[in-house]
Amino acid sequence: MSAQAMTGQSVISATTLASDHLIVSWSEGETSRFHYQWLRDNCHSNSRYNHTTGERVAATETVPPALTARGVSFTDHTLHIHWSDTEEPSVFDSVWLYAHAYDYDHERSTDSLRRCRNFWDTSYANTITRFDYSSVLTNDAIAASMITEFERTGLVLLRHVPTKTNEVERFANHLAYVREIAFDRVADIRVKVDPYTLGFTSQALPMHTDCSGYSWPPNVMLFHCLSNDVAGGASCYVDGAAVVEQLRIRDPEALRLLSTYKVSFRLYSNQSETLSHSLLITLNDDGSLAILRYANWTTQPLSTVPFNQVTAWYDAYRTFAELINDPANMITHRCEPGEAFLIDNHRVLHGRTAFDAQEGVRHFQQVYMEADDLFGRRRVLESRALTS
């Protein structure tokens, strides 16, 4: 939530001193508790915080174990804490304090990631958020909005992208960085005489995620259409996070098996090879999807599942695959030149229908990025908006 959105909620109306913590009442009726040790550790006084770099300079272990406060004062948006062991007070901006509150129930904590995600199904084809490419590159607010939408859905569509070679690299360099992999920095997705993977053929491409041969697959992909003269070759997308939730309801044991036993993924060419031993479904602590690895043609022979669990594992895999390939979960979009999809490769599966390469040229380019860089860029853009 941005500071602008929180401003109305982060007005302090009252405070109460308890034995080891401070109770802050907010104007909207909420209350938050903050331990004195946490407040001292995170205060922005000159002796504990470098205001130039925005970093803590005092060591956490220097916070007294039996710290108490002798008083507190506040305005609507500023809190002053007067400590028992020093004359230097700690001063907090209320917006900052509200944003960093950690006093909430377990349900709110464990469900936070699921709540910030918007799951989708086949109906998303009609409502997918579209952004004008030049606006994203020239308007910080629109760029931040696009990244926020990408965080929620894992899939957004860019329109009016120049059909110039390596335009995907320009985009990556503007908002993040290109994630180099063992193969191509900028991949040309088109039919090749000697392909090392199915993506460079005209065959139908089953639903999959990319680069599962890496222990940390790149988690952002930009897929740009430069030309598409063929009748087939429609792009298909499935929200893997939504499918995992469906699997949790339909067959919890299947989810347990697929998130317990690692399998091997291998992708190679004449010059390079990637190999990882990883889970198909990696879950966060709250049970939500963290990383999905699903690419049947790169999956190696199963060797890590106990003998008496192999049959159950295959049953689980079939159930998961059935959900992934359910038309009710899939959107299909025939890309036109100048369109590009921004794809969360840890969440969204992609594929395509078959096409006849003799009909014309089908040429896409793609680059990979890292979500850490993209989301960090969003925070910078939002901070600029607040200070402008």
C-alpha positions in Angstrom: 0.0 0.0 0.0 1.4 3.4 -0.9 2.0 6.1 1.6 -0.7 8.2 -0.1 -3.2 5.5 0.4 -2.2 5.1 4.1 -2.2 8.8 5.0 -5.9 8.8 6.1 -5.4 5.7 8.2 -2.1 6.7 9.8 -3.2 9.6 11.9 -2.3 9.0 15.6 -5.2 9.6 18.0 -3.9 8.2 21.3 -1.0 6.3 22.9 -0.7 4.1 25.9 2.5 3.0 27.7 2.6 -0.7 28.7 5.4 -2.5 30.6 7.4 -3.5 27.5 5.5 -2.0 24.6 3.7 1.1 23.3 0.0 1.0 22.1 -0.8 3.4 19.3 -4.4 4.1 18.4 -5.1 5.3 14.9 -7.9 7.6 13.8 -9.6 4.9 11.8 -10.1 2.9 15.0 -7.3 0.4 14.6 -4.6 -0.1 17.3 -1.0 -1.3 16.9 1.4 -2.5 19.5 5.2 -1.8 19.2 7.7 -3.3 21.6 10.1 -0.7 23.0 13.1 -2.7 21.9 11.7 -2.8 18.3 11.1 1.0 18.4 14.7 1.7 19.6 16.1 -0.6 17.0 14.3 1.1 14.2 14.3 4.7 15.4 15.8 7.4 13.1 17.7 9.4 15.7 21.1 10.8 14.5 23.0 8.3 16.7 21.3 5.3 15.3 20.5 6.1 11.7 22.3 7.6 8.7 19.9 10.0 7.1 22.1 10.3 4.0 22.2 6.6 3.1 18.9 5.6 4.8 20.5 2.8 6.8 20.7 1.7 10.4 24.1 2.4 12.0 23.6 1.2 15.5 23.9 -2.5 16.2 20.7 -4.3 17.2 22.5 -5.9 20.1 23.0 -2.5 21.7 19.3 -2.2 22.4 18.9 -2.5 26.2 17.0 -5.7 27.2 14.9 -4.1 29.9 14.2 -0.8 27.9 11.3 1.3 29.1 9.8 4.6 28.0 9.3 7.5 30.5 6.9 9.4 28.2 5.5 9.9 24.7 4.2 12.8 22.8 2.6 13.1 19.4 1.0 15.2 16.7 -1.2 13.8 14.0 1.7 12.5 12.0 4.7 12.4 14.3 5.5 10.3 17.4 8.2 11.2 20.0 9.3 8.6 22.5 11.3 9.7 25.6 13.4 6.8 26.9 14.4 5.9 30.4 18.1 5.6 29.7 18.9 8.6 27.4 17.8 12.1 26.7 17.8 11.6 23.0 14.2 10.8 21.9 13.1 8.5 19.1 11.0 10.2 16.4 8.8 8.4 14.0 6.7 9.5 11.1 3.3 8.0 11.6 2.9 6.9 7.9 6.2 5.0 8.3 5.1 3.5 11.6 1.7 2.4 10.3 3.3 0.8 7.2 5.7 -1.2 9.4 3.2 -2.3 12.1 3.7 -6.0 12.9 0.9 -6.5 15.4 -1.7 -8.5 13.6 -3.3 -11.9 13.9 -1.9 -15.0 12.4 -4.6 -15.3 9.8 -3.7 -11.8 8.4 0.0 -12.8 8.3 -0.3 -16.1 6.6 -2.9 -15.0 4.1 -1.2 -11.8 3.0 0.4 -13.1 -0.2 -2.8 -14.7 -1.4 -4.8 -11.6 -0.8 -2.4 -9.4 -2.8 -2.7 -11.7 -5.8 -5.6 -11.6 -8.2 -6.2 -15.2 -9.4 -7.7 -15.5 -12.9 -9.2 -18.0 -15.3 -10.3 -18.0 -19.0 -12.4 -14.9 -18.4 -9.2 -12.9 -17.9 -8.8 -12.9 -21.7 -11.5 -10.2 -21.8 -10.3 -8.1 -18.9 -6.5 -8.4 -19.1 -4.9 -5.1 -18.3 -3.4 -3.3 -21.3 -0.7 -0.6 -21.2 0.6 1.7 -23.9 4.3 0.9 -24.3 5.5 4.5 -24.9 3.5 5.7 -21.8 5.2 3.1 -19.7 8.6 4.3 -20.9 7.9 8.0 -20.4 5.5 8.2 -17.5 6.7 7.1 -14.1 3.2 6.8 -12.6 2.0 4.6 -15.5 5.2 2.5 -15.2 4.6 2.0 -11.5 1.0 1.1 -12.2 2.0 -1.5 -14.7 4.4 -3.1 -12.3 1.8 -3.1 -9.5 -0.7 -4.9 -11.8 2.0 -7.3 -12.8 2.6 -8.2 -9.2 -1.1 -8.9 -8.7 -1.8 -10.9 -11.8 1.5 -12.1 -13.2 0.4 -11.2 -16.8 -0.1 -7.9 -18.5 -0.2 -6.9 -22.1 1.8 -4.0 -23.7 0.5 -2.5 -26.9 2.1 -0.3 -29.6 5.6 -1.8 -29.0 7.9 -0.8 -31.8 8.6 -3.9 -34.0 12.3 -3.3 -33.9 14.9 -5.9 -33.2 16.0 -6.0 -29.5 13.2 -3.6 -28.4 12.7 -6.1 -25.5 16.3 -5.3 -24.3 15.5 -1.6 -24.3 12.5 -2.2 -22.1 14.5 -4.3 -19.7 17.3 -1.7 -19.5 14.7 1.0 -18.7 12.9 -0.7 -15.9 15.2 -3.5 -14.7 18.1 -5.5 -16.1 18.4 -8.3 -18.6 18.9 -11.6 -16.8 21.6 -13.4 -18.8 21.1 -17.2 -19.1 23.2 -19.9 -20.7 21.6 -19.6 -24.0 20.6 -16.3 -25.7 20.6 -12.9 -24.0 17.8 -11.8 -26.4 16.1 -15.0 -27.7 14.6 -15.1 -31.2 11.6 -17.4 -31.1 11.1 -18.6 -34.6 11.5 -21.9 -36.6 15.1 -23.0 -36.8 16.8 -25.6 -38.9 18.5 -27.2 -36.0 16.5 -26.4 -32.9 17.7 -27.4 -29.4 14.2 -27.0 -27.9 10.6 -27.3 -29.0 10.1 -23.5 -28.9 12.1 -23.2 -32.1 9.8 -25.6 -34.1 6.3 -25.1 -35.4 4.8 -27.8 -33.2 2.2 -27.1 -30.5 4.0 -26.1 -27.3 2.5 -27.6 -24.2 1.9 -25.4 -21.2 5.2 -24.8 -19.3 7.4 -22.5 -17.4 10.8 -21.5 -18.7 14.3 -22.3 -17.5 13.4 -25.0 -14.9 17.0 -26.3 -15.4 18.1 -23.4 -13.2 17.9 -23.7 -9.4 16.5 -20.1 -9.6 14.7 -19.7 -12.9 14.3 -16.1 -14.1 11.0 -14.9 -12.8 10.1 -12.2 -15.3 9.8 -12.6 -19.1 8.9 -10.1 -21.8 7.6 -11.8 -24.9 7.3 -9.5 -27.9 5.7 -10.1 -31.3 7.7 -8.7 -34.2 5.8 -10.5 -37.0 3.0 -13.1 -37.1 1.8 -14.1 -40.6 0.7 -17.6 -39.8 -2.9 -18.6 -39.0 -2.0 -20.8 -36.0 0.5 -20.2 -33.2 -1.9 -18.6 -30.7 -0.3 -17.9 -27.3 -1.9 -19.6 -24.3 -1.6 -18.7 -20.6 -2.6 -20.3 -17.3 -2.5 -18.8 -13.8 -0.4 -21.4 -12.0 -1.1 -19.8 -8.6 -4.8 -20.2 -9.2 -4.4 -23.8 -10.3 -2.3 -24.6 -7.1 -5.2 -23.3 -5.0 -7.6 -25.5 -7.0 -5.4 -28.5 -6.4 -5.3 -27.7 -2.7 -9.1 -28.0 -2.6 -9.5 -30.9 -5.0 -6.6 -33.1 -3.8 -4.5 -31.9 -0.9 -2.4 -35.1 -1.0 -1.5 -34.5 -4.6 -0.3 -31.0 -3.6 1.7 -32.5 -0.8 3.4 -35.0 -3.1 4.3 -32.5 -5.8 5.6 -30.0 -3.2 7.6 -32.6 -1.3 9.7 -34.6 -3.9 12.2 -33.0 -6.2 12.5 -33.9 -9.8 15.3 -33.2 -12.3 15.0 -30.7 -15.2 17.5 -30.4 -18.0 17.8 -28.1 -21.0 20.8 -28.1 -23.2 22.2 -27.0 -26.6 25.5 -27.8 -28.3 27.2 -25.1 -26.2 25.3 -25.0 -22.9 23.5 -27.1 -20.4 21.3 -26.4 -17.3 20.3 -29.0 -14.8 18.5 -28.6 -11.5 16.9 -30.9 -8.9 13.9 -29.0 -7.8 10.3 -29.2 -6.7 7.6 -28.8 -9.3 5.6 -26.8 -6.7 7.6 -24.7 -4.2 5.3 -23.2 -1.6 5.8 -20.1 0.7 5.5 -20.4 4.4 1.9 -19.4 4.1 1.2 -22.2 1.7 0.9 -20.0 -1.4 2.8 -20.7 -4.6 6.4 -19.4 -4.6 7.8 -21.1 -7.7 6.2 -23.3 -10.3 8.4 -25.5 -12.5 6.5 -27.3 -15.1 8.0 -28.3 -18.4 7.4 -31.9 -19.4 9.9 -32.2 -22.2 12.8 -31.0 -20.0 11.8 -33.3 -17.0 14.2 -36.1 -16.5 13.4 -39.7 -15.5 11.9 -39.8 -12.0 14.5 -41.1 -9.5 13.8 -39.3 -6.1 10.4 -40.4 -5.2 10.3 -43.5 -2.8 9.3 -46.7 -4.6 6.0 -47.0 -2.7 5.0 -43.4 -3.6 5.7 -43.5 -7.3 2.1 -44.5 -8.4 0.6 -41.8 -6.1 3.0 -39.3 -7.5 2.0 -40.0 -11.1 -1.7 -39.8 -10.0 -0.9 -36.4 -8.5 0.9 -35.2 -11.6 -2.1 -36.2 -13.8 -4.5 -34.3 -11.6 -2.3 -31.2 -11.7 -1.9 -31.5 -15.4 -5.6 -31.8 -15.9 -6.2 -28.6 -14.0 -3.5 -26.8 -16.0 -5.0 -27.9 -19.3 -8.6 -27.3 -18.4 -9.9 -24.8 -20.9 -11.7 -23.0 -18.0 -8.3 -22.0 -16.7 -6.7 -21.0 -20.0 -6.7 -17.8 -22.0 -5.7 -17.8 -25.7 -4.5 -14.8 -27.5 -3.2 -14.5 -31.1 -0.5 -11.9 -30.8 -0.3 -9.1 -33.4 2.9 -7.3 -34.3 3.6 -4.6 -31.7 2.1 -6.5 -28.8 4.1 -7.9 -25.9 3.3 -9.9 -22.7 5.0 -9.4 -19.4 4.9 -12.8 -17.8 5.7 -14.0 -14.2 7.7 -17.1 -15.0 7.4 -18.4 -11.4 3.7 -18.3 -11.6 2.2 -18.2 -15.1 2.4 -21.1 -17.6 2.6 -20.4 -21.3 2.3 -22.4 -24.5 1.1 -22.1 -28.0 -1.0 -23.9 -30.7 0.7 -25.4 -33.7 1.2 -23.5 -36.9 2.4 -24.0 -40.5 5.8 -22.4 -41.0 5.2 -22.4 -44.8 2.4 -19.8 -44.4 4.7 -17.0 -43.5 6.9 -15.6 -40.7 6.2 -16.0 -37.0 9.0 -14.1 -35.1 9.0 -13.2 -31.4 11.8 -12.0 -29.2 12.1 -12.3 -25.4 14.3 -11.4 -22.6 14.3 -12.4 -18.9 14.5 -10.1 -15.9 14.3 -10.5 -12.1 11.3 -9.4 -10.1 13.5 -8.0 -7.4 14.8 -5.5 -9.9 11.4 -4.7 -11.4 9.7 -4.3 -8.0 12.6 -2.2 -6.7 12.1 0.1 -9.7 8.4 0.4 -8.8 9.4 1.5 -5.2 11.8 4.1 -6.6 9.1 5.5 -9.0 6.6 5.7 -6.2 9.0 7.5 -4.0 9.7 10.0 -6.7 5.9 10.6 -7.0 5.7 11.3 -3.3 8.5 13.8 -3.2 7.6 15.6 -6.5 
